[in-house]
Amino acid sequence: MPTSKEFIEMDNKYAAHNYHPIPVVISRAEGVWVYDPEGKKYLDCLSAYSSHNAGHCHPEIVATLKEQASIVTLTSRAFHNNMMGPFLKMLADVIGPHINDPTNSGIMSLPMNTGTEAVSTGLKVARAWGYIKKKIPKNEAKIIVCRDNFHGRTITIVGFSSDISASRYYGNFGPYTPGFIIIPYGDAEELENIILETGPEKVAAFLVEPIQGEAGVKIPPEGYLRKVREICTKYNVLMVLDEIQTGFGRTGEFFACDHEDVKPDMLLLGKALGGGVYPVSACVSTKEIIGPDVITPGTHGSTFGGNPLAAAIGMKSIDIHLRENLAERAKEMGAYFIKRLKEVAEKQTKIPIKEIRGKGLLIAVEFTEDARQIVEELKDNGILAKDTHSTTIRFAPPLVITKDDIDWAIGIIEKVFVKQ
């Protein structure tokens, strides 16, 4: 087998340089641990951005993958298959109670593959609903989003990002799709002001992350989501929550919106839904919003969306999250991890720590200076984490992590963070 150095050289030679990865090669993984080709062991504290909530290569998910792969994997949506219906019924049964459905129209989903596709689907559905149901004049529908958002990297999504360097690429991806208004994150009063300024009759939706993960685990003020819900209801604006990273227990509740007992009109799901082995995503809403009088044949689609393999894996992943009570584990282990990190922060660190914040096992340590070197030192000592916006390091391990694992990690983190 080639060495780690040789694998990295191949990547640099043959792959477009659209990422700046930590210089480590993962060739095997199990639970919370990953291994490089030389056999060195690392604690994964990124979880593929929350895709590995249940841990790497969960035996039941892998068994489901193998079993379904030997039966039928893909039919396309030109035909029905025997797995998509049960999968979407499970989404309706499990996710439905978290969705706002005032008319009891029922829960429906549009299955896709990646999180970005789920967001793009939600945008199309929101606009179609706006024109067909809310009677917004054609081509005048507005969707409000937040500054510092991260909803993916399609050409439309990067256009309403405020990250000039990474997403909008200094204008090199323009011209951008019109119809989006950017407001500050966590400011419900500004949301209402913008709706009134724009004209409530022209606003179709407000798209927001309950916690901004890529922005550095930014948590909005207490009560923000409740106020957003009130405003969206008042002006007949769809409240669309992107829970692609925060969903399925990551923040200590099944969904991050559950912390405030808020029900959005639409949930965008992905990452952990695929159990860390296959891309599975979905736009989940009500029949009133996504039903056959809004989304008709040919108006949206995906060859792989709802494929039998994805459906089988999605069902098993949901089952494991519920049966193993991973949300409660995230709440308990997250509180312990944050407590131990704050103990480290009380010491004299190499780079001053500005803040430690998080919910469940979505945790950030923000430094006053660039932290990339800290991330690479963590890697050298057996912990894989990732910097974001240069000064913030995220810790988001699989939800199956134990206290012993955390204690081991804290020993390494203290060694790397603190002046010796």
Secondary structure by P-SEA (a helix, b strand, c coil): cccaaaaaaaaaccccccccccccccccccccccccccbbbbbbccccccccccccccaaaaaaaaaaaacccccccccccccaaaaaaaaaaacccccccccccbbbbbbbccaaaaaaaaaaaaaaaaacccccccccbbbbbbccccccccaaaaaacccccccccccccccccccbbbbbcccaaaaaaaaaaaccccccbbbbbcccccccccccccaaaaaaaaaaaaaccccccccccccccccccccccccccccccbbbbccccccccbbbbbbccccccccccccccccccccccccaaaaaaaaaaaaaaaaaaaaaaaaaaaaaaaaaaaaaaacccccccccccccccbbbbbcccccaaaaaaaaaacbbbbbccccbbbbbccccccaaaaaaaaaaaaaacccc
